[in-house]
């Protein structure tokens, strides 16, 4: 999705992976880092460090995707890498999943999709991304489904903020409205606010170049560094204005603060010495120290002594990484966590593992 090595795939493809390897069309191999994921949308963001700039795919606009148009599915079905199959867009705005619909925008195609195609692109004859292949109807032939490009682009735009990807503080959010890019939110006392950027400003240009979509704007922003100065040309109440914004380093949020704020759970980093002192046979994780009554943690029956070993499908190894994951969580989002409960009965140490979901507040 970007020349610097940002890759999108299905969340269900990587959710249980302990190691992710990416093989490009030229046969080069890369270890990939899981960056972020959204189980509800079944999309995940990965990162590799390419030895040279890559060719990024262009995302097709909704108006460019037509019923009956020819599309190509690319994937790795049954281990046959870079397999290409051809079909057409059979339908748009299908409900998925059939038994309990969560989305009404899914694409249907008759391009052959098999196990191993998940996470691969569905591309039109202009080489543009139409969707991400995700599922088939097992009892049928020629009925496959893909996440539409507009949803992929929207989620990428949310992931590709300078705050999340480059630890830069801009303090403004953007979205497409009425055919243009509009500022939808400005954080108080942020660099954008101090420069004069306001909510509902229509962004016309960034650093002197026309702005056509949110994702391309975000991709340019994440390449900046703290201290860089950027220029926004905007339209406000039919008047042209411009603002110069100096980007700063994002204030660091701690895991402790994020867990307490979003779930009402007080945690501390589980060190080797702490684990030995408590008789816990683990070497890393987050130890629950207290739980606020009536909090999401209390609703999930969290209690003192529980050890959290995974957050949002990723092991608790780097505290900065966990904090970054939790910064993506909005109020009402469900976050999965793997926990270990240890109980001593005489000389016997009992250990249970479980996966729980907490609703962020």
Secondary structure in CASP SS format (residue, H / E / C, confidence):
PFRMAT SS
TARGET T0000
AUTHOR 0000-0000-0000
METHOD secondary structure of the structure
MODEL  1
X C 1.00
X C 1.00
X C 1.00
X C 1.00
X C 1.00
X E 1.00
X E 1.00
X E 1.00
X E 1.00
X C 1.00
X H 1.00
X H 1.00
X H 1.00
X H 1.00
X C 1.00
X C 1.00
X C 1.00
X C 1.00
X C 1.00
X E 1.00
X E 1.00
X E 1.00
X E 1.00
X C 1.00
X C 1.00
X C 1.00
X C 1.00
X C 1.00
X E 1.00
X E 1.00
X E 1.00
X E 1.00
X E 1.00
X E 1.00
X E 1.00
X E 1.00
X E 1.00
X E 1.00
X C 1.00
X C 1.00
X C 1.00
X C 1.00
X E 1.00
X E 1.00
X E 1.00
X E 1.00
X E 1.00
X C 1.00
X C 1.00
X C 1.00
X C 1.00
X C 1.00
X C 1.00
X C 1.00
X C 1.00
X C 1.00
X C 1.00
X E 1.00
X E 1.00
X C 1.00
X C 1.00
X H 1.00
X H 1.00
X H 1.00
X C 1.00
X C 1.00
X C 1.00
X C 1.00
X C 1.00
X E 1.00
X E 1.00
X E 1.00
X E 1.00
X E 1.00
X E 1.00
X C 1.00
X H 1.00
X H 1.00
X H 1.00
X C 1.00
X C 1.00
X C 1.00
X E 1.00
X E 1.00
X E 1.00
X E 1.00
X E 1.00
X E 1.00
X E 1.00
X E 1.00
X E 1.00
X E 1.00
X E 1.00
X E 1.00
X E 1.00
X E 1.00
X C 1.00
X C 1.00
X C 1.00
X C 1.00
X C 1.00
X C 1.00
X E 1.00
X E 1.00
X E 1.00
X E 1.00
X E 1.00
X E 1.00
X E 1.00
X C 1.00
X C 1.00
X C 1.00
X C 1.00
X C 1.00
X C 1.00
X C 1.00
X C 1.00
X C 1.00
X C 1.00
X C 1.00
X E 1.00
X E 1.00
X E 1.00
X E 1.00
X C 1.00
X C 1.00
X C 1.00
X E 1.00
X E 1.00
X E 1.00
X E 1.00
X E 1.00
X E 1.00
X E 1.00
X E 1.00
X E 1.00
X C 1.00
X C 1.00
X C 1.00
X C 1.00
X C 1.00
X C 1.00
X C 1.00
X E 1.00
X E 1.00
X E 1.00
X E 1.00
X E 1.00
X H 1.00
X H 1.00
X H 1.00
X H 1.00
X H 1.00
X H 1.00
X H 1.00
X H 1.00
X H 1.00
X H 1.00
X H 1.00
X C 1.00
X C 1.00
X H 1.00
X H 1.00
X H 1.00
X H 1.00
X C 1.00
X C 1.00
X E 1.00
X E 1.00
X C 1.00
X C 1.00
X E 1.00
X E 1.00
X E 1.00
X E 1.00
X E 1.00
X E 1.00
X C 1.00
X C 1.00
X E 1.00
X E 1.00
X E 1.00
X E 1.00
X E 1.00
X E 1.00
X E 1.00
X C 1.00
X C 1.00
X C 1.00
X C 1.00
X H 1.00
X H 1.00
X H 1.00
X H 1.00
X H 1.00
X C 1.00
X C 1.00
X C 1.00
X C 1.00
X C 1.00
X C 1.00
X E 1.00
X E 1.00
X E 1.00
X E 1.00
X E 1.00
X C 1.00
X C 1.00
X E 1.00
X E 1.00
X C 1.00
X C 1.00
X C 1.00
X H 1.00
X H 1.00
X H 1.00
X H 1.00
X H 1.00
X H 1.00
X H 1.00
X H 1.00
X C 1.00
X C 1.00
X C 1.00
X C 1.00
X C 1.00
X C 1.00
X C 1.00
X E 1.00
X E 1.00
X E 1.00
X E 1.00
X E 1.00
X E 1.00
X E 1.00
X E 1.00
X C 1.00
X C 1.00
X E 1.00
X E 1.00
X E 1.00
X E 1.00
X E 1.00
X E 1.00
X E 1.00
X E 1.00
X C 1.00
X E 1.00
X E 1.00
X C 1.00
X C 1.00
X C 1.00
X C 1.00
X C 1.00
X H 1.00
X H 1.00
X H 1.00
X H 1.00
X H 1.00
X H 1.00
X H 1.00
X H 1.00
X H 1.00
X C 1.00
X E 1.00
X E 1.00
X E 1.00
X E 1.00
X E 1.00
X C 1.00
X C 1.00
X H 1.00
X H 1.00
X H 1.00
X H 1.00
X H 1.00
X H 1.00
X H 1.00
X C 1.00
X C 1.00
X C 1.00
X C 1.00
X C 1.00
X C 1.00
X C 1.00
X E 1.00
X E 1.00
X E 1.00
X E 1.00
X E 1.00
X E 1.00
X C 1.00
X C 1.00
X C 1.00
X C 1.00
X H 1.00
X H 1.00
X H 1.00
X H 1.00
X C 1.00
X C 1.00
X C 1.00
X C 1.00
X C 1.00
X C 1.00
X C 1.00
X E 1.00
X E 1.00
X E 1.00
X E 1.00
X E 1.00
X C 1.00
X C 1.00
X E 1.00
X E 1.00
X C 1.00
X C 1.00
X C 1.00
X H 1.00
X H 1.00
X H 1.00
X H 1.00
X H 1.00
X H 1.00
X H 1.00
X H 1.00
X H 1.00
X C 1.00
X C 1.00
X C 1.00
X C 1.00
X C 1.00
X C 1.00
X E 1.00
X E 1.00
X E 1.00
X E 1.00
X E 1.00
X E 1.00
X E 1.00
X E 1.00
X E 1.00
X E 1.00
X E 1.00
X E 1.00
X C 1.00
X C 1.00
X E 1.00
X E 1.00
X E 1.00
X E 1.00
X E 1.00
X E 1.00
X E 1.00
X E 1.00
X E 1.00
X E 1.00
X E 1.00
X E 1.00
X C 1.00
X C 1.00
END
